[in-house]
Amino acid sequence: MPTDMEMALRERFSVSLNESDALLSSDEIARNATGANVLFVTATEKIDANVFRALSPTLRTVATLSVGFDHIDLAIARAMGIEVLHTPDVLSDACSEVALMLLLNACRRGYEADQMVRSGKWNGWAPTQLLGIGLVGKRIGIFGMGRIGQAIAVRARAFGMKIHYHNRSPLAPALAQDAIYHSSLKELCRNSDVLMIAAPGTVELKGALDHAHLNALPRGSVVVNISRGDIVNDDALIGALTEGHVFAAGLDVFANEPNIDERYRKLHNVFLSPHIGSATHETRNAMGQLLIEGLAALRRGERPSNLLS
């Protein structure tokens, strides 16, 4: 965890850390956390029924340094009376900034440009060199218009983009701010020059962006994913990028992280980043503080706003 957060935790708890930063299996988490009252985790740790049962009855609270909580078996947590805290709201700005970073680099061929300069193959300016896609007047389709999606829309409007979106239900007009609602993902794809995936990670959405939805995108479109890697069907996206139906992609999340599909590494029209959506000093410290304040509220017998169960 960030240094400030670890210091704050040590002031309040007897703390045992995963000093190696290795990704731990559920069994390893259960062994290392034996006797713990509170389990601090991130989106990379799977907290399943086996972990809950192994740490019962000592474990009282799981605090996850993430907005998403699909890595935690909430049904089991509720059944066992274990509280689960997460970190909504405080990372919307940071994640939306990375979304625009990915969007700009995908549209303006950022990876190719960087490699050209670093490799020494740049021979100077040329009128047709690395022609990309401009944003003014383009339609951005936001799949998942929650807090992060709305923050992305604010920034996309500043670039002159037209906002379209798909949610389970339309936003209130004050929140939508004239964004155009589409009742299905396929209809959104048909009306998107850029498809921005910002939907929450759920079992139901696994593989949602498949061949059919990618084919519904206009030829030459761009795909950006800051949500969950498994929402995207890798075979479908890689095929669309290779064939040229999708001009480029910007990806911050992947299925089976960090063991991503090797084919992405060989594509020049993909800008890749290592799941850094909330990676600013300010945001990570704010996330940690939100969890610490939530724990303090629970111990006072109050219900914090970031309590899931």
C-alpha positions in Angstrom: 0.0 0.0 0.0 1.2 3.6 -0.4 3.5 4.7 2.4 1.0 7.3 3.9 -1.7 4.6 4.0 0.6 2.0 5.7 1.6 4.6 8.3 -2.1 5.4 9.0 -2.9 1.8 9.4 0.0 1.2 11.8 -1.3 4.0 14.0 -4.6 2.2 14.4 -3.9 -1.5 14.0 -1.4 -4.3 14.5 -0.5 -4.7 10.8 0.8 -7.7 8.9 1.9 -6.8 5.3 2.4 -8.8 2.1 6.0 -7.5 1.9 6.8 -9.2 -1.4 3.9 -7.5 -3.3 3.4 -11.0 -4.9 -0.1 -11.8 -6.2 -1.4 -14.3 -3.6 -3.8 -17.2 -4.2 -6.9 -17.5 -2.0 -5.2 -20.3 0.0 -2.1 -18.1 0.6 -4.3 -15.2 1.7 -6.1 -17.4 4.1 -2.9 -18.7 5.6 -1.2 -15.3 5.9 -4.3 -13.6 7.4 -5.0 -16.2 10.1 -6.4 -14.4 13.1 -7.0 -11.1 11.3 -10.0 -9.0 12.2 -9.7 -6.8 9.1 -8.5 -7.8 5.7 -7.2 -5.0 3.4 -7.2 -6.2 -0.3 -7.2 -4.8 -3.8 -9.0 -5.8 -7.0 -6.3 -8.4 -7.7 -7.1 -10.6 -4.7 -9.9 -13.1 -5.0 -11.8 -13.3 -1.7 -14.0 -16.3 -2.1 -15.9 -18.6 0.2 -12.8 -20.6 1.1 -11.1 -17.4 2.4 -14.1 -16.4 4.4 -14.5 -19.8 6.0 -10.8 -20.2 6.7 -10.7 -16.8 8.5 -14.0 -17.2 10.4 -14.9 -16.4 13.1 -12.1 -13.8 13.7 -12.6 -11.9 10.4 -15.0 -9.0 10.8 -14.3 -6.7 7.8 -12.9 -6.8 4.3 -11.7 -3.4 3.0 -10.9 -3.4 -0.7 -8.9 -0.6 -2.3 -11.1 -0.5 -5.4 -14.6 0.6 -6.5 -15.3 -2.8 -8.1 -16.0 -5.7 -5.8 -16.5 -8.6 -8.2 -13.4 -10.2 -6.7 -15.3 -10.6 -3.4 -18.1 -13.2 -2.7 -20.6 -10.8 -1.3 -23.3 -13.4 -0.8 -21.0 -15.4 1.5 -19.9 -12.3 3.3 -23.5 -11.3 4.0 -24.4 -14.8 5.1 -21.4 -14.9 7.5 -22.0 -11.3 8.8 -18.7 -10.0 7.5 -18.7 -6.3 6.5 -17.3 -5.2 3.1 -16.0 -1.7 2.4 -15.0 -0.3 -1.0 -13.8 3.1 -2.4 -16.4 4.8 -4.6 -16.3 8.4 -5.8 -12.7 9.3 -4.9 -11.1 7.8 -8.0 -13.5 9.0 -10.7 -11.2 11.9 -11.8 -8.0 9.8 -11.9 -9.7 7.0 -13.9 -11.3 9.5 -16.3 -7.9 11.1 -16.9 -6.4 7.7 -17.8 -9.4 7.1 -20.1 -8.6 10.2 -22.0 -4.9 9.3 -22.1 -5.8 6.0 -23.7 -8.2 7.6 -26.1 -5.7 10.2 -27.3 -2.9 7.7 -27.7 -5.1 5.3 -29.6 -6.5 8.0 -31.9 -3.1 9.7 -32.5 -1.0 6.5 -32.7 0.9 7.2 -29.5 2.7 3.9 -29.3 3.9 4.0 -32.9 5.1 7.6 -32.5 7.0 6.8 -29.3 8.7 3.8 -31.0 9.6 5.8 -34.1 11.5 8.4 -32.0 13.1 5.9 -29.6 14.3 3.6 -32.3 16.0 6.3 -34.3 13.9 5.6 -37.3 12.3 9.1 -37.4 13.7 10.9 -40.4 11.8 14.1 -39.8 8.4 15.6 -40.4 6.3 14.3 -43.4 2.8 15.3 -44.4 1.4 11.8 -44.3 3.4 10.5 -41.3 1.3 8.7 -38.6 -2.0 10.1 -39.6 -4.5 9.6 -36.9 -8.1 10.4 -35.9 -9.2 13.8 -34.7 -11.7 14.1 -31.9 -13.8 17.2 -32.7 -17.3 16.2 -33.8 -16.7 12.4 -33.1 -19.2 10.4 -31.2 -18.0 8.8 -28.0 -20.2 5.9 -26.8 -19.7 5.4 -23.0 -20.7 1.9 -21.9 -21.4 2.5 -18.2 -22.4 6.1 -17.4 -21.8 5.9 -13.7 -19.6 8.3 -11.8 -16.5 7.5 -13.8 -18.4 7.5 -17.1 -19.9 10.9 -16.3 -16.4 12.2 -15.5 -15.2 10.9 -18.9 -18.1 12.7 -20.6 -17.1 16.0 -19.0 -13.6 15.7 -20.4 -14.7 14.4 -23.8 -17.1 17.3 -24.3 -14.1 19.6 -23.8 -12.5 17.9 -26.8 -15.6 18.7 -28.9 -17.0 15.1 -28.8 -20.7 14.2 -28.9 -21.7 12.0 -26.0 -23.7 8.8 -26.4 -24.1 6.2 -23.6 -25.7 2.8 -22.6 -26.8 2.0 -19.0 -29.4 -0.4 -17.7 -31.6 2.8 -17.5 -31.3 6.4 -18.7 -29.8 9.0 -16.4 -31.8 11.9 -15.1 -31.6 14.9 -17.5 -29.4 16.9 -15.1 -26.8 14.1 -15.1 -27.1 13.2 -18.7 -26.5 16.8 -19.9 -27.9 16.1 -23.4 -26.0 12.8 -23.8 -27.9 10.4 -26.1 -29.1 7.3 -24.4 -29.2 3.9 -26.2 -31.1 1.0 -24.7 -28.7 -1.7 -25.9 -24.9 -2.1 -26.2 -25.3 -3.0 -29.9 -27.2 0.2 -30.6 -24.5 2.2 -28.8 -21.8 0.5 -30.9 -23.7 1.4 -34.1 -23.5 5.1 -33.0 -19.9 5.2 -31.7 -16.8 6.4 -33.4 -15.1 5.7 -30.1 -16.4 3.0 -27.7 -15.4 3.7 -24.1 -15.9 0.8 -21.7 -16.5 2.1 -18.2 -19.1 -0.5 -17.0 -18.8 -2.2 -13.6 -17.3 -5.7 -13.6 -20.0 -8.3 -13.2 -20.4 -11.9 -14.2 -23.2 -10.9 -16.6 -20.9 -8.6 -18.6 -18.1 -11.1 -19.1 -17.3 -11.3 -22.8 -20.0 -8.6 -23.6 -17.9 -6.9 -26.3 -17.9 -9.9 -28.7 -17.7 -10.3 -32.4 -21.3 -9.2 -33.0 -20.8 -5.9 -31.0 -17.4 -5.1 -32.5 -18.9 -5.7 -36.0 -21.6 -3.2 -35.1 -19.1 -0.5 -34.7 -18.4 1.8 -37.7 -15.3 0.7 -39.6 -12.3 2.7 -38.4 -13.6 3.1 -34.9 -11.6 3.1 -31.6 -12.1 1.0 -28.5 -10.9 2.0 -25.0 -11.3 -0.2 -21.9 -10.7 1.1 -18.3 -13.2 -1.2 -16.7 -12.6 -5.0 -16.5 -10.5 -6.9 -18.9 -12.9 -9.8 -19.2 -15.7 -7.6 -20.6 -13.8 -7.8 -23.9 -13.6 -11.0 -26.0 -9.9 -10.9 -26.8 -10.2 -13.1 -29.9 -12.9 -10.7 -31.3 -11.0 -7.5 -30.5 -7.6 -8.7 -31.7 -9.3 -9.9 -34.9 -10.9 -6.6 -35.5 -7.7 -4.7 -34.9 -5.7 -7.0 -37.2 -8.2 -6.8 -40.0 -8.6 -3.0 -39.6 -12.3 -2.9 -38.7 -11.2 -1.3 -35.4 -8.6 1.4 -36.1 -6.9 1.3 -32.7 -7.5 0.4 -29.0 -6.4 1.8 -25.7 -6.4 -0.8 -22.9 -5.6 -0.4 -19.2 -7.2 -3.6 -18.1 -7.0 -7.2 -19.3 -8.4 -10.7 -18.8 -6.1 -12.8 -16.6 -3.9 -9.9 -15.5 -0.9 -9.7 -15.5 -0.8 -12.6 -17.9 -2.3 -10.8 -20.9 -3.0 -12.3 -24.3 0.5 -12.2 -26.0 -1.0 -11.1 -29.3 -1.6 -7.6 -27.9 2.1 -7.1 -27.5 2.6 -7.6 -31.2 0.0 -5.1 -32.4 1.2 -1.6 -33.2 -2.3 -0.1 -33.1 -2.9 -0.8 -29.4 -1.8 1.5 -26.6 -1.3 -0.6 -23.5 -1.0 0.5 -19.8 -0.7 -1.7 -16.7 -4.0 -1.1 -14.8 -3.1 2.4 -13.6 -6.6 4.0 -13.7 -6.4 5.3 -10.1 -2.6 5.5 -9.8 -2.0 9.0 -8.5 -0.6 9.8 -5.0 -3.7 11.8 -4.2 -6.2 9.2 -5.3 -4.6 6.2 -3.7 -4.2 8.0 -0.4 -7.8 9.2 -0.6 -9.0 5.6 -1.2 -7.0 4.4 1.8 -8.4 7.2 4.0 -11.9 6.4 2.9 -11.4 2.8 4.0 -9.9 3.8 7.3 -12.7 6.2 8.0 -15.2 3.5 7.1 -13.6 1.1 9.6 -13.7 3.8 12.3 -17.4 4.4 11.6 -18.2 0.7 11.9 -16.4 0.5 15.2 -18.6 3.4 16.4 -21.7 1.5 15.4 -22.4 3.8 12.4 -23.0 2.8 8.8 -20.4 4.4 6.5 -21.5 5.4 3.0 -18.9 3.0 1.4 -20.3 -0.2 3.1 -21.4 -2.9 0.7 -22.6 -5.5 3.1 
